[in-house]
Amino acid sequence: MSYIHFDKDQLVNLEFSLTRELLRANRAGSYACTTIISCNTRKYHGLLVVPQPQIDGGLHVLLSSLDETIIQQNAEFNLALHRFKGDVYTPKGHKYITDFESDPFPTITYRVGGVVLTKEMTFVASADRLIIKYTLVDAHSPTTLRLRPFMAFRNIHAVSKANGNADLSYQEAANGIRMRMYPGFSNLVMQFSKKPAFAYRPDWYFNFEYIREKARGYDYLEDLLTPGTFEMPIAKGESVYFVASLEETDPGIFPEIYNHEMRHRIKRDSYEHCLLNASQQFIRHRNKSYEILAGFPWFGCMSRDSFIALPGLTLIQGEFQVFRAVIDELIAGMKGPLFPNMGNGISALYNSVDAPLLFFWTLQQYIRFSGDKEVWKDYGSPMKTILYGFRQGVQYNIHMLDNGLLYAGEEGNAVTWMDAIVDGQPVTPRVGLPVEINALWYNAIKFALELAREAGDTEFINDWESVAARIPVEFVETFWINDKKYLADYVHGSYRDISVRPNMIFATSLPYSPLDDDQRKGVIDRVISELLTPRGVRTLAPKNPAYKPEYTGNQAERDRAYHQGSVFPWLLGHFAEGYLKLHEESGVRFITNIYNGLEEVMTEHGIGSISELYDGDPPHKPSGTISQAWSVAEVQRMKWLVDQYKPVKKTKK
């Protein structure tokens, strides 16, 4: 039995199966995503979702879904399932599903009378190509397989509507056809390993209903175009390969391509292998550049997320060249001391004060894993640009105060990771002195001084040594709440926000901390007592009147809850590091139990991966993206940290 397995009782239960989603992506940033019973519930779902740089640079759904029908003795059994407007499910083919397994490839087994058909799906790692392998395991009479594709040709953030502008024509391809609904798009090429009979009957199907978008307050009805149907006989024991791609391929090599993917894909046969498999899908290599996708299925590249996720996604696996390639790409996009937080080119937003400071932490992790002695030589220039730029002042009112602490933020803008905005105003403004920003600031200065001393850069040392020396005292005086033994979340003038939030964790986890051991213990204890959950760390303590126990509703309602109690798994990395630094070997069991407890999520939401966030209250329902880069990365780093603190077993002589 596969590590991730669902039985018939689970699969026919739509309340269960429609909340489990399947993702397969490649390093080009393309993906296939749907539910485990192949019923799309999001506009982001699709079987071939690919970048279209010539259109708008975004991801586009070309092939939305593919309906299968088994024909025997003039009887037709449609294996598909769709939800249409008015909560109508048809044709209810999920009743024929008996089994789902995730390894070596996601496999659905259908049983219709004496017919047993399996469907295996994979996405090619090196090309924008989906392969579905159909195998007739058992049959007692001649059997025909009919397939009907549904096409969208639209950006993942939009929905398709029936219109008279769609190009309904097609061109023949080897064992298939080629279509392009609108000018400028790539062709969608659909081919088979054996020649099918194609019945050309283009038609629009109306009002596919995406229940996840409906719940999120977005447009949730879509019209899809089908060009017709493909039919072919299939014999008992025979396998037929369907391939959807942007370029025509020799059908004779489909089995070879499929088997190559099977040999080289990391199996999802264990918890750790699932995380490793998921981590590779976030690394996008396209047009000679490397980037980190923040999360599937809708996030793009964000510098903050990239710096947080890079160590867990690359360094643990020894992918130092990929690490440096991503770093170099981010540096190339710098504007003064700031990195593009999201977007690129003229549309890039530079509204992150923490991304430049996380750059230093990420390089510290790089040295930790690689032992590279040339970091100051290679990256000293952007490090200096950040430190001197912040010291002198930059946009968003980011500047160093006379006491050495870092001020950031202005009315109407959110520049820390708690950046949700509703009606043009930040939900958690945090203007002034945010606690994690100043912990990161101190760590960045100390790290740069460490490298400068090794390199003999006396000018830099003279400029920054006195700043670093006075920050710990100022930090404690500003943030430490002596009677409560934890840190204020931010300080603005005479105002101290004493809300219990997780941002203070950074003062315990970073290589250079402004706190002593007793203070770090106070912070860790407070996090454990009020913020820690089995799924991660809450963004606000439940005792706070502003606490939101669930992340639900339309966009405004969700944004109000996003950092007001929602649980984020990525924070576990810094919590674990702070805890283990304090307790060392005696803390291993506690952190190990947290890590092991997260194995349960491998069969939830995005199967084999970790979601963006979870509800603050039990049962901590998953929400946000189904597979988030920093969640997967920091949970992997948490496991690595545990291994570093485990006692070394002594062998008997």
C-alpha positions in Angstrom: 0.0 0.0 0.0 1.2 3.5 -0.9 2.3 5.9 1.9 -0.6 8.2 1.0 -3.7 6.1 0.3 -7.4 6.8 0.3 -10.1 4.1 0.1 -13.5 4.0 -1.5 -15.4 5.2 1.6 -13.2 8.3 1.8 -13.2 9.0 -2.0 -17.0 8.8 -2.5 -17.5 11.2 0.5 -17.3 14.5 -1.2 -16.9 16.4 2.0 -13.7 14.5 2.5 -12.3 14.1 -1.0 -12.9 17.6 -2.4 -10.8 19.0 0.4 -7.8 16.9 -0.6 -5.8 18.4 -3.5 -3.1 17.0 -5.7 -0.2 19.0 -7.1 2.5 18.1 -9.6 4.9 20.8 -10.7 8.2 21.0 -12.6 11.2 23.3 -12.3 9.9 25.4 -15.1 7.1 26.6 -12.8 4.3 24.8 -14.7 1.9 22.5 -12.8 -1.1 20.2 -12.8 -3.5 20.6 -9.9 -6.9 19.2 -9.0 -8.6 17.2 -6.2 -7.8 13.6 -5.6 -11.0 12.6 -7.4 -10.3 14.9 -10.4 -13.1 17.4 -9.7 -11.8 21.0 -10.0 -12.8 23.2 -7.1 -10.6 26.2 -7.8 -10.0 28.5 -10.8 -6.3 27.6 -10.1 -7.0 23.9 -10.9 -6.0 22.5 -14.3 -4.1 19.7 -15.9 -1.7 21.9 -17.9 -1.0 25.2 -16.3 2.0 27.0 -17.8 3.7 30.4 -18.0 2.8 32.5 -21.0 5.5 35.2 -21.0 4.4 36.5 -24.4 0.9 37.2 -23.0 1.4 38.7 -19.5 4.2 36.8 -17.8 1.7 34.9 -15.6 0.6 31.3 -15.4 -2.3 30.2 -17.6 -4.7 27.3 -17.5 -4.7 25.7 -21.0 -6.2 22.3 -20.3 -8.6 22.5 -17.5 -9.8 18.9 -17.2 -10.2 15.6 -19.1 -13.3 13.4 -18.9 -13.0 9.6 -19.2 -15.8 7.3 -20.4 -15.7 3.5 -20.6 -17.8 1.9 -23.3 -18.8 -1.8 -23.2 -21.6 -3.5 -25.1 -23.0 -0.1 -26.1 -23.2 1.0 -22.5 -21.4 4.1 -21.5 -19.9 4.8 -18.0 -18.7 8.3 -17.5 -15.9 8.4 -14.9 -15.7 12.2 -14.5 -17.1 14.5 -11.8 -17.9 18.2 -12.2 -19.8 20.6 -10.0 -22.1 23.0 -11.9 -24.1 26.1 -10.9 -26.8 25.3 -8.3 -24.7 22.7 -6.4 -25.3 20.2 -9.2 -22.8 17.3 -9.4 -22.6 15.4 -12.7 -21.9 12.9 -14.1 -20.9 11.5 -10.6 -18.2 9.2 -11.9 -16.5 9.3 -8.5 -18.8 6.4 -7.4 -16.7 4.1 -9.6 -13.4 5.1 -7.8 -12.2 2.3 -5.5 -8.7 3.5 -4.6 -6.2 6.3 -4.7 -2.5 6.0 -4.1 0.2 8.6 -4.4 3.3 6.6 -5.2 5.1 6.1 -7.5 2.7 8.4 -9.3 -0.8 9.5 -8.2 -3.0 6.6 -9.3 -6.8 6.4 -9.3 -8.5 2.9 -9.7 -12.0 2.7 -11.2 -14.2 -0.3 -11.2 -17.2 -0.5 -13.5 -18.8 -4.0 -13.3 -16.0 -6.3 -14.6 -13.9 -3.4 -15.8 -10.9 -2.2 -13.8 -9.1 0.8 -15.1 -6.2 2.7 -13.5 -5.2 6.3 -14.2 -1.7 7.4 -13.4 -0.6 11.0 -13.8 2.8 12.8 -13.8 4.2 16.1 -14.9 7.5 16.0 -16.7 10.3 17.7 -14.7 12.1 19.2 -17.7 9.3 20.2 -20.0 5.8 21.7 -19.9 4.2 18.2 -20.4 1.5 16.3 -18.6 1.4 12.5 -19.0 -1.6 10.4 -18.0 -1.3 6.6 -18.3 -4.5 4.6 -18.6 -4.2 0.8 -18.0 -7.1 -1.6 -18.5 -6.3 -4.0 -15.7 -9.4 -6.2 -16.2 -12.3 -6.6 -18.7 -14.5 -9.4 -19.9 -15.6 -8.0 -23.2 -14.3 -5.5 -25.8 -13.7 -2.1 -24.3 -13.5 1.4 -25.7 -12.0 4.4 -23.9 -13.4 7.9 -24.8 -11.7 11.1 -23.6 -13.2 14.6 -23.7 -10.8 17.6 -23.0 -12.0 20.9 -21.6 -9.9 24.0 -22.4 -9.7 27.4 -20.7 -6.8 29.4 -22.1 -6.8 32.1 -19.4 -4.8 33.5 -16.6 -5.0 31.5 -13.3 -6.5 34.5 -11.5 -9.4 34.8 -14.0 -12.2 32.6 -15.3 -13.2 31.8 -18.8 -16.5 32.8 -20.3 -18.2 31.6 -23.5 -17.5 34.0 -26.4 -17.4 34.3 -30.1 -13.7 35.2 -30.3 -12.4 31.7 -29.5 -10.7 29.9 -32.4 -12.5 26.6 -32.7 -10.2 25.3 -35.4 -7.6 22.6 -35.0 -4.6 21.1 -36.8 -3.6 17.5 -36.8 -0.7 16.3 -34.8 0.8 12.8 -34.6 -1.9 10.7 -32.9 -3.8 13.8 -31.9 -4.5 17.5 -32.5 -3.2 21.0 -31.9 -5.4 23.9 -30.8 -4.9 27.6 -29.8 -8.1 29.3 -28.6 -6.7 32.9 -28.8 -3.9 34.6 -30.7 -0.6 34.9 -28.9 -1.0 31.8 -26.8 1.1 28.7 -27.1 -0.5 25.7 -28.8 -2.1 23.1 -26.7 -1.0 19.8 -28.2 -3.0 16.7 -27.2 -1.6 13.3 -28.3 -1.9 9.6 -27.6 0.4 6.6 -27.7 -2.0 5.0 -30.3 -4.0 6.7 -32.9 -7.5 7.7 -31.7 -10.7 8.4 -33.6 -11.3 12.2 -33.1 -14.9 13.4 -33.3 -14.7 17.1 -33.9 -17.7 18.7 -32.2 -16.6 22.0 -30.6 -19.0 23.2 -27.9 -19.1 25.3 -24.8 -20.1 23.8 -21.4 -21.5 26.4 -19.1 -21.3 27.3 -15.4 -18.7 25.0 -13.9 -18.8 26.0 -10.2 -15.6 26.3 -8.2 -16.6 26.0 -4.6 -13.3 27.2 -3.1 -13.6 30.5 -5.0 -17.2 30.8 -4.0 -16.2 30.5 -0.4 -13.4 33.1 -0.9 -15.7 35.7 -2.4 -14.4 35.5 -6.0 -15.9 34.9 -9.4 -16.6 31.1 -9.2 -18.5 30.3 -12.4 -16.6 29.3 -15.6 -17.5 28.2 -19.2 -15.1 25.8 -20.8 -14.7 24.8 -24.5 -14.4 21.2 -25.6 -13.2 20.4 -29.1 -14.9 17.0 -29.2 -13.9 13.5 -28.2 -11.1 11.0 -28.7 -12.0 7.3 -28.8 -9.8 4.1 -29.1 -10.2 0.5 -28.2 -8.2 -0.7 -25.2 -7.4 -4.3 -24.5 -7.0 -6.1 -21.2 -3.5 -5.4 -19.9 -2.9 -2.6 -22.4 -1.7 0.9 -21.4 -2.6 4.0 -23.4 -0.7 7.3 -22.8 -2.3 10.7 -23.1 0.1 13.7 -23.3 -0.8 17.4 -23.1 2.1 19.8 -23.9 3.1 22.9 -25.8 5.0 21.1 -28.5 4.4 18.0 -30.6 6.3 14.9 -29.5 6.9 11.5 -31.1 4.2 9.3 -29.6 6.5 6.3 -29.8 8.6 7.6 -26.9 5.7 8.3 -24.5 6.4 5.1 -22.5 10.1 6.0 -22.4 9.4 9.5 -21.1 7.0 8.2 -18.5 9.4 5.5 -17.2 12.3 8.1 -17.1 10.1 10.3 -14.8 9.4 7.3 -12.6 13.0 6.4 -12.2 14.2 10.0 -11.4 11.3 11.4 -9.4 11.7 11.4 -5.6 9.1 9.0 -4.3 6.4 10.1 -1.8 6.8 6.9 0.2 7.6 8.5 3.6 7.1 11.8 5.5 10.6 13.0 4.8 10.5 12.0 1.1 7.2 13.9 0.8 8.8 17.1 2.1 11.8 16.6 -0.1 9.6 16.0 -3.2 7.5 19.1 -2.3 10.6 21.3 -1.8 11.8 20.7 -5.3 8.6 22.0 -6.9 9.2 25.5 -5.5 12.5 26.0 -7.4 11.8 27.5 -10.8 14.5 27.4 -13.5 13.4 29.2 -16.6 15.3 31.3 -19.1 18.6 30.6 -17.3 17.4 32.1 -14.0 16.5 30.5 -10.7 13.6 31.7 -8.5 11.6 30.4 -5.6 7.9 30.2 -6.0 6.3 31.2 -2.7 3.4 28.8 -2.9 1.1 26.8 -5.1 -1.2 27.3 -6.8 -1.3 31.1 -6.9 1.8 32.8 -5.4 4.7 34.0 -7.5 8.2 35.0 -6.4 8.7 37.1 -3.3 12.1 38.1 -1.9 11.0 37.7 1.8 9.6 34.2 1.2 12.7 33.3 -0.9 15.2 34.2 1.8 13.2 32.4 4.5 12.7 29.3 2.4 16.1 29.0 0.7 18.1 27.2 3.4 15.4 24.5 3.8 14.8 24.1 0.1 18.5 24.0 -1.1 21.2 23.9 1.6 19.9 20.8 3.4 20.0 19.0 0.1 23.5 20.3 -0.7 22.3 22.4 -3.7 24.7 25.2 -3.1 24.8 26.3 -6.8 21.0 26.7 -6.9 21.2 28.7 -3.6 23.7 31.1 -5.1 21.8 31.4 -8.4 18.6 32.4 -6.5 20.6 34.9 -4.4 22.2 36.4 -7.4 18.9 36.8 -9.2 17.5 38.6 -6.2 20.5 40.9 -5.9 20.1 41.8 -9.6 16.6 43.1 -8.8 17.7 45.4 -5.9 16.7 49.0 -5.8 19.1 50.7 -3.4 19.0 48.6 -0.2 15.6 47.0 -1.0 14.7 43.8 -2.7 11.6 43.4 -4.9 9.1 42.0 -2.5 6.9 40.9 -5.3 6.6 41.4 -9.0 9.4 42.3 -11.3 10.6 45.1 -13.6 8.5 48.2 -13.5 5.7 46.4 -11.6 8.0 45.4 -8.8 7.1 46.4 -5.2 9.9 47.2 -2.8 7.8 47.3 0.4 9.7 44.9 2.6 12.0 46.0 5.4 12.7 42.5 6.5 13.7 40.9 3.2 17.1 42.8 3.1 17.8 41.8 6.8 16.8 38.2 6.1 19.4 38.2 3.3 22.0 38.3 6.0 20.4 35.4 7.9 20.2 33.4 4.7 23.9 33.9 4.0 24.7 32.8 7.6 22.9 29.6 6.9 24.8 29.2 3.6 28.2 29.5 5.5 26.8 27.1 8.1 26.2 24.4 5.5 28.9 25.1 2.9 31.8 26.5 4.8 32.3 29.1 2.1 35.0 31.6 3.1 34.4 34.0 0.2 31.0 35.5 1.3 32.3 38.9 2.1 34.2 39.0 -1.2 31.2 37.9 -3.1 28.3 39.6 -1.2 30.0 42.3 0.9 28.9 45.0 -1.6 25.1 44.4 -1.3 25.5 43.8 2.4 27.1 47.3 2.8 24.4 48.8 0.5 21.7 47.6 2.8 23.3 48.6 6.1 24.5 52.0 5.0 21.2 52.6 3.1 19.1 51.8 6.2 21.4 53.8 8.4 21.0 56.9 6.2 17.3 56.4 5.5 15.3 55.0 2.6 11.6 55.0 1.4 8.9 53.8 3.7 10.6 55.8 6.5 13.1 53.1 7.1 16.0 54.7 9.0 18.4 54.1 12.0 17.7 56.1 15.1 20.5 57.8 17.1 20.4 54.9 19.6 21.1 52.3 16.8 17.7 50.8 16.6 15.9 50.6 13.2 12.6 52.5 12.6 10.3 51.4 9.8 6.9 52.1 8.4 4.6 54.9 7.6 0.8 55.6 7.6 -1.0 53.4 5.1 1.8 51.0 4.4 2.8 47.6 6.0 6.5 46.7 5.5 7.0 43.7 7.8 5.8 40.2 7.0 2.5 41.0 8.8 1.4 43.0 5.8 -2.3 42.3 5.2 -4.2 45.4 4.1 -8.0 45.9 4.1 -9.7 49.0 2.6 -6.2 50.6 2.0 -5.2 50.3 5.6 -2.8 47.7 7.3 -4.5 45.3 9.6 -1.4 45.2 11.8 0.4 48.5 11.0 3.4 48.1 13.3 4.8 51.5 12.4 7.9 52.4 14.5 10.3 49.8 16.0 9.1 46.2 15.2 10.8 43.7 17.4 11.8 41.1 14.8 13.2 43.9 12.5 15.5 45.1 15.2 16.6 41.6 16.2 17.4 41.0 12.5 19.1 44.4 12.2 21.4 43.6 15.2 22.1 40.2 13.8 22.9 41.7 10.3 25.4 44.2 11.7 27.1 41.6 13.9 27.4 39.1 11.1 28.8 41.8 8.7 31.4 42.8 11.3 32.4 39.1 11.7 33.0 38.8 8.0 34.7 42.3 7.8 37.2 41.3 10.6 38.1 38.1 8.7 38.6 40.1 5.6 40.5 43.0 7.4 38.0 45.6 6.3 38.9 48.2 9.0 36.9 51.0 7.5 33.6 49.1 7.8 34.6 47.9 11.3 35.2 51.5 12.5 31.9 52.6 11.0 29.7 49.9 12.7 31.4 48.5 15.8 30.1 51.2 18.1 26.6 50.8 16.7 26.6 47.1 17.4 27.9 47.7 20.9 25.0 49.9 22.0 22.1 48.0 20.4 21.6 45.2 23.0 21.1 47.7 25.9 18.7 49.8 23.8 16.9 46.7 22.5 16.2 45.4 26.0 15.2 48.8 27.3 12.8 49.3 24.4 11.2 45.9 24.1 11.6 43.9 27.3 8.5 43.9 29.5 10.1 43.0 32.8 7.0 42.1 34.8 5.7 39.8 32.1 9.0 38.4 30.9 8.5 38.8 27.1 9.0 41.3 24.4 6.7 44.0 23.1 5.7 43.5 19.5 6.6 47.0 18.4 7.2 50.4 19.9 6.2 53.8 18.5 7.2 56.7 20.5 5.8 56.2 24.0 3.4 53.5 22.8 4.3 49.9 23.4 2.3 47.2 21.8 2.4 44.3 24.3 0.3 42.0 22.2 1.6 38.4 22.5 2.8 37.7 19.0 5.5 35.4 17.5 7.8 38.1 16.1 9.8 38.1 19.3 11.0 34.5 18.6 13.6 36.0 16.3 15.4 37.5 19.2 16.0 33.9 20.5 16.8 32.1 17.3 19.2 34.3 15.4 23.0 33.7 15.5 23.5 37.0 17.3 20.9 37.8 19.9 20.6 40.9 22.0 19.0 38.9 24.9 20.6 37.0 27.8 19.6 33.4 28.6 16.9 34.3 31.1 15.3 36.7 28.7 15.3 34.2 25.9 13.7 31.6 28.2 11.0 34.1 29.1 10.2 34.6 25.4 10.2 30.9 24.6 8.0 30.1 27.6 5.5 32.7 26.6 5.3 31.4 23.0 4.7 27.9 24.3 2.0 28.9 26.7 0.0 31.1 24.4 1.1 30.7 20.7 2.4 27.2 20.0 0.0 24.7 18.4 0.5 21.3 16.7 0.5 23.0 13.3 2.8 25.9 14.0 2.8 29.2 15.9 -0.2 31.5 16.2 0.2 35.1 15.1 -1.8 36.4 18.1 -2.6 35.0 21.5 -6.2 33.8 21.9 -6.6 36.0 25.0 -6.3 39.1 22.9 -9.7 40.7 21.9 -8.5 41.0 18.3 -7.9 37.3 18.0 -9.6 35.6 15.0 -9.9 31.8 15.6 -10.7 30.9 11.9 -9.3 32.0 8.6 -12.5 32.1 6.5 -14.8 34.4 4.5 -14.2 36.8 1.6 -10.9 38.4 1.0 -11.4 41.3 3.5 -12.5 38.9 6.2 -9.6 36.6 5.6 -7.1 39.4 5.5 -8.4 40.6 8.9 -7.7 37.1 10.3 -4.5 36.5 8.5 -2.1 37.7 11.2 -4.7 37.9 14.0 -4.4 34.3 15.2 -3.8 32.2 12.2 -1.2 29.6 12.6 2.0 29.6 10.4 4.1 26.5 10.2 7.2 28.4 9.0 7.6 30.0 12.4 8.4 26.6 13.8 11.9 26.8 12.3 12.8 29.9 14.4 10.9 28.6 17.4 12.8 25.3 17.2 16.2 27.0 16.9 15.5 29.3 19.8 14.3 26.4 22.0 17.2 24.1 21.1 19.8 26.8 21.7 18.3 27.2 25.2 17.7 23.6 26.1 20.2 21.9 23.8 20.1 18.0 24.0 17.3 18.0 26.6 15.1 19.8 24.1 15.3 17.3 21.3 12.4 15.2 22.3 10.0 18.2 22.6 10.9 19.5 19.1 10.9 16.0 17.6 7.4 15.5 18.8 6.2 18.7 17.1 7.9 17.6 13.9 6.4 14.1 14.0 3.0 15.6 14.7 3.0 17.4 11.4 3.1 14.2 9.5 -0.7 14.1 9.8 -0.9 17.0 7.3 0.5 14.8 4.5 -3.0 13.6 3.9 -4.7 16.9 4.2 -5.3 19.9 1.9 -2.3 19.6 -0.5 -1.4 16.0 -0.1 2.3 15.3 0.5 3.0 19.0 1.4 2.3 21.6 4.1 -0.2 24.4 3.7 0.4 28.2 4.1 -1.5 28.5 7.3 -4.0 26.8 9.7 -6.8 28.1 11.9 -5.9 29.3 15.3 -8.4 27.1 17.1 -8.6 23.3 17.0 -8.9 21.3 14.9 -6.6 23.8 13.1 -8.1 23.5 9.6 -5.7 24.1 6.8 -6.1 27.3 4.6 -4.3 29.4 2.1 -2.1 27.8 -0.5 -2.0 24.0 -0.5 1.8 23.9 -0.7 3.8 26.8 0.7 7.6 27.1 0.2 8.5 28.5 3.6 6.3 26.0 5.4 7.9 23.0 3.8 11.4 24.6 4.1 11.3 25.5 7.7 9.8 22.2 8.8 12.7 20.5 7.0 15.1 22.8 8.7 13.5 22.0 12.0 14.3 18.3 11.5 17.9 19.2 10.5 18.2 21.2 13.7 17.0 18.3 15.8 19.6 16.1 14.3 22.3 18.6 15.2 21.4 18.5 18.9 20.8 14.7 19.1 23.4 13.0 21.4 26.1 11.1 19.4 25.7 7.4 19.9 28.9 5.8 21.1 29.8 2.5 19.7 31.1 -0.2 21.9 34.7 -1.3 21.3 
